[in-house]
């Protein structure tokens, strides 16, 4: 029982037991671009994984309009790469 490992288009989450909180570093690409070394988390609940918290754009990205645009382009690229790799695997 618990939550299976998952890729959510942002990060890879390892398997967890119900009630467990899993914390990972901001994705490497975002750390390189924005220079932030924050962490994001998800809870494993009886209904599955919770949403990512805290807000990933605030923790791993930036608050300026230009940086937000870059942030979403990077996230889209990570999503596309992750999806492509999952199809190959």
C-alpha positions in Angstrom: 0.0 0.0 0.0 1.0 3.6 -0.4 1.8 5.8 -3.5 3.6 4.4 -6.5 6.7 6.3 -7.8 5.6 8.9 -10.3 6.8 11.5 -12.8 4.5 14.6 -12.7 6.2 16.5 -15.6 8.3 18.4 -13.1 10.0 15.9 -10.8 10.4 12.2 -10.2 8.7 11.1 -7.0 9.8 7.9 -5.2 7.4 5.4 -3.8 6.0 6.4 -0.4 3.8 5.0 2.4 0.5 6.6 3.3 1.1 9.6 5.5 4.7 10.0 4.3 5.9 13.3 2.8 8.5 13.1 0.0 10.7 16.1 -0.6 13.0 16.7 -3.6 15.2 19.5 -4.8 13.9 21.9 -7.5 14.6 20.4 -10.9 18.2 20.9 -12.0 17.3 23.0 -15.1 15.4 25.5 -12.9 18.2 25.6 -10.4 20.7 26.5 -13.2 18.4 29.1 -14.8 17.1 30.8 -11.7 19.9 30.0 -9.2 17.4 28.8 -6.5 18.1 25.7 -4.4 14.7 25.2 -3.0 12.8 22.0 -2.2 9.3 20.9 -3.2 7.2 18.2 -1.5 4.2 16.0 -2.0 2.2 14.0 0.6 1.1 10.4 0.1 -2.5 10.2 1.1 -5.1 7.5 1.0 -6.4 9.1 -2.2 -3.0 9.3 -3.8 -0.4 12.0 -4.2 -1.2 15.5 -3.0 -0.4 18.6 -5.2 3.2 19.9 -5.1 3.8 22.3 -2.3 4.9 25.0 -1.7 4.2 26.7 -5.1 6.9 25.6 -7.4 7.2 28.9 -9.4 7.8 30.8 -6.1 10.3 28.2 -4.7 12.1 27.2 -7.9 11.4 30.1 -10.3 11.3 33.8 -10.1 8.7 36.5 -9.5 9.4 38.8 -12.4 7.2 38.6 -15.5 10.1 37.8 -17.9 11.4 35.1 -15.6 7.9 33.6 -15.2 7.8 33.3 -19.0 11.2 31.6 -19.0 10.0 29.4 -16.1 7.0 28.1 -18.1 9.0 27.5 -21.2 11.5 25.4 -19.2 8.7 23.5 -17.5 7.1 22.7 -20.9 10.5 21.5 -22.2 10.9 19.3 -19.1 7.4 17.9 -19.7 8.2 17.1 -23.3 11.5 15.4 -22.5 10.0 13.4 -19.6 7.1 12.3 -21.7 9.3 11.3 -24.6 11.6 9.3 -22.4 8.7 7.5 -20.8 7.5 6.5 -24.3 10.9 5.2 -25.1 11.3 3.2 -21.9 
